[in-house]
Amino acid sequence: MVSKSSQIVITGIGATTPLGNSFDAIGDALQAGRSGIDWCDIGTFSRQQQHVVAQVQSVNLTMENAVVSPSWRIDKSSRLEQFAIVPAAHALADAGIQPSSCTFEQKNRIGFIAGIGAEQLKDWERDFLDGGHDVFHAKRQPSLVHRAAQILDIHGPAATVAAACASSGYAIALGKTWLETGLIDACVVGGCDVLSPTALAAFHNLRALSRRDDNPKKASRPFDQDRDGFVMGEGGVFFVLERSDSALSRQSKIYGVLAGVGMSSDATHMVTPCSDPVQASRAITEALADARLSPADVDYINAHAASTPVGDAAEAGAIRDAFGAAAMKIPTSSTKSMSGHLISGAAAFEALACLVAIQRNIIPPTINLDTPDEDCLLRHVPHHSISLPVRVTASNSFGFGGSNLCLILKEAA
């Protein structure tokens, strides 16, 4: 029986991102306002060899205290598989959970939920270039989430969530539900995505990407009047969620509390958000209600703001609608100005950014915000982080196609 007084807490974090591969490294980058965006070669079907993207520069291959199946060769695995399994394994180790030391029943009570988009896209690309023989055959590996669970030696329920740019946030929300219902005792949640020529071409053709190529580090400029699209990124971020009574009994470190979740949908267009902010606003108000908090209780808003002309303005309107008079008092920033847009992994990365804000009592900046757009009126934090007490944060994720999500993360008591 789940205690009504028990909260859902975050006890483990693992990350592989353009801003670093640990909570501290990412925190340092966010606090310093350092960009992970640059010219990179990701392979291409066109003559252009270099693209402005936020690329993961290295993967922690040592695995340190993380434990995975001895049959898994990290150096032989795909990039997407590395972005899922490495941070997930580190999150379990960070939480002090070693499946190899767990009983059969304990392993059966650890779930795994990953927000992933087109997980086979790189395989399809490779198969296409090789002549098209290998993608669909009986000897293919299981889906990424089930393969990851197998390699991590956890055997609770496992699921993939696809909600566009909000995918990893939906995974976090679902993990909260599984824990609250008592289905499991711990859950690895998060998401990942990988840069690919096909995805880059698709978003380019949708005119969703920035075409600013004079200075890559200035290309992502959420809320700025000169923004012209987002910068694609890649990476993976995973957390371990537990009920607070379980975490306290194990004397686990608690990074923060997942206090509230709100979701809605307003499918209007593939890349253009609904002009009416009512549903995006409702996701925020429902998250606050789930957390039993008021707008005035929030100390920091991590905006989804990807640097698109329509999307940023629509979100600013939703924030003003949901938070009312408090909207102009709460510091708001978009860390995509530094990390780029991790697509399926974006919501998890930004939840991590909120935990950085809570742990360090800082507000990460929106870099490149030289001239705030009048349609994006909020309390912005341009260029440099600021030091303020942070107890409660709201993290927005508004996916292409109409998947709206807000997570409320707060300081552990």
C-alpha positions in Angstrom: 0.0 0.0 0.0 1.4 3.4 -1.0 1.4 6.0 1.8 -0.6 9.1 0.9 2.1 11.2 2.6 4.9 9.8 0.4 6.2 12.1 -2.4 7.9 11.1 -5.7 11.6 12.1 -5.4 14.6 12.0 -7.7 17.5 10.0 -6.3 19.7 9.4 -9.3 20.8 11.4 -12.4 22.8 10.3 -15.5 23.5 12.4 -18.5 25.3 12.5 -21.8 24.8 16.0 -23.4 26.4 18.7 -25.4 27.1 20.6 -22.1 28.7 17.7 -20.3 28.2 14.2 -18.9 27.5 14.8 -15.3 25.2 16.9 -13.1 28.1 19.1 -11.9 29.6 19.6 -15.4 26.2 20.6 -16.8 25.5 22.8 -13.8 28.9 24.6 -14.4 28.0 25.2 -18.1 24.5 26.5 -17.3 25.8 28.7 -14.5 28.6 30.1 -16.8 26.2 30.7 -19.7 28.4 28.4 -21.9 27.1 27.3 -25.3 27.5 23.7 -26.6 26.5 24.7 -30.1 29.1 24.7 -32.9 29.8 23.7 -36.5 29.8 19.9 -36.6 30.0 17.2 -39.2 27.2 14.7 -38.6 27.2 13.0 -42.0 25.0 14.3 -44.7 23.1 13.5 -47.9 23.9 16.9 -49.3 27.1 18.7 -50.3 27.2 20.7 -47.1 29.5 18.9 -44.7 29.2 21.1 -41.6 26.0 22.0 -39.8 25.2 24.3 -36.8 24.2 21.8 -34.1 24.7 20.9 -30.4 26.6 17.7 -30.6 27.8 15.4 -27.8 31.5 15.5 -27.9 32.3 12.4 -25.8 30.5 9.6 -24.0 31.8 8.4 -20.7 32.9 4.9 -21.7 34.4 4.0 -18.3 31.0 3.5 -16.8 32.7 4.0 -13.4 30.4 2.5 -10.7 27.6 1.8 -13.2 26.9 -1.9 -13.8 25.6 -3.3 -17.1 25.5 -6.8 -18.6 29.0 -8.1 -19.4 27.8 -9.1 -22.8 27.2 -5.5 -23.8 30.0 -3.8 -25.7 29.6 0.0 -25.4 32.2 0.6 -28.1 30.2 -1.6 -30.5 26.8 -0.1 -29.8 25.0 2.6 -31.7 25.2 6.2 -30.7 21.5 6.3 -29.7 22.0 3.1 -27.6 24.9 4.8 -25.8 22.7 7.9 -25.1 20.1 5.7 -23.4 22.1 3.0 -21.6 25.1 5.0 -20.3 23.1 7.7 -18.5 20.5 5.2 -17.3 23.2 3.1 -15.8 24.8 6.1 -14.2 21.5 7.2 -12.8 21.0 3.8 -11.1 24.5 3.9 -9.7 24.0 7.5 -8.5 20.8 6.3 -6.7 22.7 3.5 -5.0 20.8 0.8 -6.9 22.9 -2.0 -8.2 20.5 -4.5 -9.9 23.2 -7.2 -9.7 22.8 -7.1 -5.9 19.0 -7.0 -6.0 16.8 -10.0 -5.4 14.6 -11.3 -8.3 11.6 -9.6 -6.8 13.4 -6.3 -6.4 14.5 -6.3 -10.0 10.9 -7.0 -11.0 9.8 -3.8 -9.2 12.2 -1.4 -11.1 10.6 0.1 -14.2 12.1 1.8 -17.3 10.4 4.5 -19.4 12.2 6.3 -22.2 11.0 9.1 -24.3 12.3 8.4 -27.8 11.2 9.6 -31.3 12.1 7.7 -34.4 14.5 5.3 -32.7 15.3 3.3 -35.9 16.1 6.4 -38.0 19.8 5.9 -38.1 19.3 2.2 -38.9 17.1 3.2 -41.8 19.6 5.7 -43.1 22.4 3.1 -42.9 20.3 0.4 -44.6 19.3 2.8 -47.3 22.9 3.7 -48.1 23.9 0.0 -48.0 21.2 -1.0 -50.5 18.2 -1.7 -48.2 18.5 -5.3 -46.9 18.9 -5.3 -43.1 16.4 -3.2 -41.3 13.5 -5.6 -41.1 14.5 -9.1 -40.3 14.0 -11.7 -37.6 17.5 -11.3 -36.0 17.2 -7.5 -35.3 17.7 -6.4 -31.7 14.7 -5.7 -29.5 13.4 -2.2 -29.1 15.8 0.2 -27.4 13.9 0.4 -24.2 13.6 -3.4 -23.8 17.2 -3.9 -24.8 18.3 -1.2 -22.2 16.2 -2.9 -19.5 17.9 -6.2 -20.4 21.4 -4.8 -20.3 20.7 -3.0 -17.0 19.2 -6.2 -15.5 15.9 -4.6 -14.5 12.7 -6.4 -15.2 9.7 -4.2 -14.2 7.4 -2.8 -16.8 9.2 -1.0 -19.7 7.7 1.4 -22.2 8.6 3.9 -24.9 6.8 7.2 -25.0 6.6 9.3 -28.1 5.3 12.9 -27.7 7.6 14.8 -30.0 9.7 17.4 -28.0 7.9 16.5 -24.8 8.6 12.8 -25.0 11.0 12.5 -22.1 8.8 14.7 -19.9 5.9 12.4 -20.6 8.1 9.5 -19.6 8.8 11.3 -16.3 5.1 11.9 -15.8 4.3 8.2 -16.5 6.9 7.1 -14.0 5.3 9.3 -11.3 2.0 7.6 -12.0 3.4 4.1 -11.8 5.0 4.9 -8.5 2.0 6.5 -7.0 -0.2 3.5 -7.9 2.3 1.1 -6.3 3.0 -0.8 -9.5 6.8 -0.4 -9.0 9.2 0.7 -6.3 11.7 2.6 -8.5 11.7 3.8 -12.1 14.4 4.9 -14.6 12.8 7.7 -16.6 14.1 10.1 -19.2 14.8 10.3 -22.9 17.3 10.6 -25.7 17.8 11.6 -29.3 20.6 11.5 -31.8 21.5 13.9 -34.6 20.9 12.5 -38.1 21.0 13.8 -41.6 17.4 12.8 -42.2 16.1 14.6 -39.1 18.1 17.6 -39.9 16.8 17.7 -43.5 13.2 17.2 -42.3 13.3 20.1 -39.8 15.1 22.2 -42.3 12.4 21.6 -44.9 9.8 22.5 -42.4 11.7 25.8 -41.9 11.9 25.1 -38.2 15.7 25.4 -38.0 17.8 28.6 -37.6 19.6 29.6 -40.8 22.0 31.8 -38.9 25.4 30.5 -39.7 27.7 33.5 -39.2 28.3 32.6 -35.5 27.0 29.1 -34.4 27.0 30.0 -30.7 24.6 32.9 -31.4 22.2 30.9 -33.5 19.9 29.8 -30.7 18.3 33.0 -29.3 15.0 32.3 -27.6 12.7 35.2 -27.0 15.0 37.5 -29.0 13.4 39.6 -31.7 16.0 38.3 -34.2 15.4 34.6 -33.6 14.7 32.5 -36.7 14.4 28.9 -35.6 15.9 26.3 -33.3 19.3 24.5 -33.3 19.1 20.7 -33.2 20.9 18.9 -30.4 21.4 15.4 -29.2 22.0 13.4 -26.0 20.3 11.6 -23.2 19.2 12.4 -19.6 17.8 9.8 -17.2 16.6 9.9 -13.6 15.7 7.4 -10.9 12.4 8.2 -9.3 11.3 6.6 -6.0 8.8 7.2 -3.4 10.2 9.3 -0.6 9.6 6.7 2.1 11.7 4.2 0.2 14.5 6.8 -0.5 14.6 7.9 3.1 14.8 4.3 4.3 17.8 3.8 2.1 19.3 7.1 3.2 19.5 8.1 -0.5 20.5 11.6 -1.6 17.5 13.4 -2.9 18.0 15.9 -5.7 14.5 17.2 -5.6 10.8 16.3 -5.5 8.6 15.8 -8.6 5.7 17.6 -7.1 3.3 18.1 -10.0 2.6 17.1 -13.6 0.2 18.7 -16.0 -0.5 17.7 -19.6 -2.8 18.7 -22.5 -3.0 18.6 -26.3 -4.0 21.1 -28.9 -3.0 19.6 -32.3 -3.1 22.4 -34.8 -0.1 22.1 -37.1 3.1 20.1 -37.4 5.4 22.9 -36.3 3.2 25.9 -35.6 1.6 26.0 -32.1 -2.0 26.8 -31.5 -2.6 30.6 -31.5 -4.9 30.2 -28.5 -2.7 29.5 -25.4 -5.6 27.9 -23.5 -4.3 24.3 -23.6 -0.6 25.1 -23.0 -1.8 27.3 -20.1 -4.0 24.5 -18.8 -1.0 22.1 -18.6 0.8 24.6 -16.4 -2.2 25.3 -14.1 -2.9 21.5 -13.8 0.8 20.9 -12.8 0.5 23.6 -10.1 -2.8 22.1 -8.9 -1.2 18.6 -8.8 1.6 20.1 -6.7 -0.9 22.0 -4.5 1.0 25.2 -5.2 0.0 28.6 -6.4 1.7 30.7 -9.2 3.3 32.9 -6.5 5.1 29.8 -5.0 7.2 29.3 -8.2 10.8 30.7 -8.1 11.9 29.9 -11.6 10.3 28.9 -14.9 12.4 26.9 -17.4 10.6 27.8 -20.7 10.4 25.4 -23.6 11.2 28.3 -25.8 13.2 26.8 -28.7 13.9 30.1 -30.6 11.1 29.8 -33.1 9.3 33.0 -34.1 5.8 31.7 -33.4 6.5 29.2 -30.6 8.3 31.5 -28.2 5.6 34.1 -28.4 2.8 31.5 -28.0 4.6 30.1 -24.9 5.1 33.6 -23.4 1.3 34.1 -23.8 0.6 30.8 -22.1 2.9 31.7 -19.2 1.3 35.0 -18.7 -2.2 33.4 -18.9 -1.3 30.6 -16.4 0.7 32.7 -13.9 -1.3 35.9 -14.1 0.3 38.8 -12.3 3.1 36.5 -11.0 4.4 36.0 -14.5 6.3 39.3 -14.5 7.9 38.5 -11.2 9.2 35.0 -11.8 12.6 34.7 -13.5 12.2 32.8 -16.7 14.8 31.5 -19.1 15.4 29.0 -21.9 18.4 26.8 -21.5 18.0 25.7 -25.2 20.0 28.9 -25.9 23.0 26.9 -24.6 22.1 23.2 -25.1 20.3 23.4 -28.4 17.1 21.4 -28.7 17.5 17.8 -27.7 14.1 16.9 -29.2 13.0 13.7 -27.4 15.5 14.3 -24.6 14.8 18.0 -24.2 12.2 17.8 -21.3 14.5 15.6 -19.3 17.5 17.9 -19.9 15.4 20.9 -18.8 14.2 19.1 -15.7 17.9 18.6 -14.9 18.4 22.3 -15.4 15.7 23.0 -12.8 17.4 20.7 -10.3 20.7 22.6 -10.9 18.7 25.8 -10.1 17.4 24.3 -6.9 20.7 22.8 -5.8 22.8 25.9 -6.6 20.2 28.6 -5.9 20.9 30.1 -9.3 18.8 31.0 -12.4 20.4 29.9 -15.6 20.4 32.6 -18.3 19.0 32.8 -21.8 22.1 33.7 -23.7 21.9 35.7 -26.9 18.9 37.5 -25.6 20.1 40.9 -26.9 16.7 42.5 -27.7 13.7 40.8 -26.1 10.7 40.5 -28.4 7.8 42.7 -27.3 5.5 39.7 -27.9 7.5 37.7 -25.4 7.1 39.9 -22.4 8.3 38.1 -19.3 10.9 38.5 -16.5 13.8 37.4 -18.6 17.3 36.5 -17.4 19.6 37.6 -20.3 23.2 36.6 -20.9 24.3 35.8 -17.3 23.0 33.6 -14.5 21.8 35.2 -11.3 21.8 34.1 -7.7 18.4 33.8 -6.0 16.9 31.3 -3.6 15.1 28.6 -5.6 12.7 26.2 -3.9 10.1 25.6 -6.6 10.5 25.4 -10.4 8.2 24.9 -13.4 9.6 23.3 -16.5 7.5 23.6 -19.7 7.7 21.3 -22.7 5.5 21.9 -25.7 6.0 19.3 -28.5 5.5 19.8 -32.2 2.0 18.5 -33.0 0.4 19.7 -29.8 1.8 17.7 -26.8 1.9 20.1 -23.9 3.6 19.3 -20.5 4.6 21.1 -17.4 6.6 19.6 -14.5 6.8 21.1 -11.1 10.1 20.2 -9.3 10.8 21.5 -5.8 13.4 21.4 -3.1 13.3 18.3 -0.8 12.2 19.2 2.7 
